[in-house]
Amino acid sequence: MDDAELDVLLRNERYPRSAGYSARWMVDGGMGPNPVWQAEALTDFMRLEPGMRVLDMGCGTALSSIFLAKEFGVEVWATDLWVKPDENLRRVAEAQVEDQVHPIHAEAHALPFAEDFFDALISPAWWRRHWEKTGLVTVEVADRLPDGWRDWLQWNEACDHANGTPAQEEAQMLHTDNGQSLGLTRLTAHRNT
Ligand SMILES: C[S@@+](CC[C@H](N)C(=O)[O-])C[C@H]1O[C@@H](n2cnc3c(N)ncnc32)[C@H](O)[C@@H]1O
């Protein structure tokens, strides 16, 4: 499959900013249902302004970090455990945002950042339970994207086509579930003072 065909497979009107990025770049780097789409969905509610300091916790291959830096002019600390920072730095350099995206290798329970350093934090849904339990934050939005499971399925099918593989278990699971239990979620919160 050539890159133009893959662009068509990943066309989705819900994510107009993401449409400016190569589908091949997203498919090759994505570790879950398109992190660039998910970052864009969050920014429907999160107000990001140029120069803000953002922690992208569990950024994986830093696609979301690069997207946020390019689209919103923020400075991002792309923090991850499994993906090495030198690999992410290469991707950041290719995207020409070296002055805005800083790859960091760190464990979420031992972060090397000063208290109050960040203006905003983006991450996996794992944090939701923990945020609510602490009482330290007020959750502003915690929703499922309407029909978000279809976007996830679209992403999976595009990845399968791109890789030349038959439908994988995840796509079959999404078809079977038909939006009953699985989908894409969003959470934004601010710190209680
Ligand atoms: C499923 S991947 C998602 C990556 C990226 N957000 C995406 O959607 O493509 C989860 C990421 O969380 C990171 N991670 C998991 N546990 C972590 C921890 N305790 N500290 C830091 N990062 C962690 C992993 O390194 C991995 O890259």
The ligand as a Tripos MOL2 file, in Angstrom:
@<TRIPOS>MOLECULE
LIG
   27    29     1     0     0
SMALL
NO_CHARGES

@<TRIPOS>ATOM
      1 C1          0.4830    1.6160   25.1010 C.3       1 LIG1
      2 S1          1.9050    2.6590   25.1250 S.3       1 LIG1
      3 C2          1.1610    4.1720   24.5570 C.3       1 LIG1
      4 C3          2.1940    5.1130   24.0370 C.3       1 LIG1
      5 C4          1.6120    6.3840   23.4100 C.3       1 LIG1
      6 N1          0.9440    7.2270   24.4020 N.3       1 LIG1
      7 C5          0.6800    6.0140   22.2840 C.2       1 LIG1
      8 O1         -0.5540    6.1230   22.4460 O.co2     1 LIG1
      9 O2          1.1780    5.5840   21.2280 O.co2     1 LIG1
     10 C6          2.1190    2.9770   26.8750 C.3       1 LIG1
     11 C7          3.4120    3.7370   27.1870 C.3       1 LIG1
     12 O3          3.4210    3.9740   28.5840 O.3       1 LIG1
     13 C8          4.7520    3.8770   29.0490 C.3       1 LIG1
     14 N2          4.7570    3.4700   30.4450 N.ar      1 LIG1
     15 C9          4.1300    2.4040   30.9990 C.ar      1 LIG1
     16 N3          4.3800    2.3520   32.3220 N.ar      1 LIG1
     17 C10         5.1840    3.4060   32.6060 C.ar      1 LIG1
     18 C11         5.7800    3.8990   33.7930 C.ar      1 LIG1
     19 N4          5.6090    3.2710   34.9570 N.pl3     1 LIG1
     20 N5          6.5450    5.0120   33.7160 N.ar      1 LIG1
     21 C12         6.7290    5.6520   32.5370 C.ar      1 LIG1
     22 N6          6.1670    5.2400   31.3750 N.ar      1 LIG1
     23 C13         5.4220    4.1290   31.4230 C.ar      1 LIG1
     24 C14         5.4050    2.8220   28.1990 C.3       1 LIG1
     25 O4          6.7950    3.0520   28.1270 O.3       1 LIG1
     26 C15         4.6670    2.9570   26.8530 C.3       1 LIG1
     27 O5          5.4290    3.6410   25.8920 O.3       1 LIG1
@<TRIPOS>BOND
     1     1     2 1
     2     2     3 1
     3     2    10 1
     4     3     4 1
     5     4     5 1
     6     5     6 1
     7     5     7 1
     8     7     8 2
     9     7     9 1
    10    10    11 1
    11    11    12 1
    12    11    26 1
    13    12    13 1
    14    13    14 1
    15    13    24 1
    16    14    15 ar
    17    14    23 ar
    18    15    16 ar
    19    16    17 ar
    20    17    18 ar
    21    17    23 ar
    22    18    19 1
    23    18    20 ar
    24    20    21 ar
    25    21    22 ar
    26    22    23 ar
    27    24    25 1
    28    24    26 1
    29    26    27 1
@<TRIPOS>SUBSTRUCTURE
     1 LIG1         1 GROUP 0 **** ****
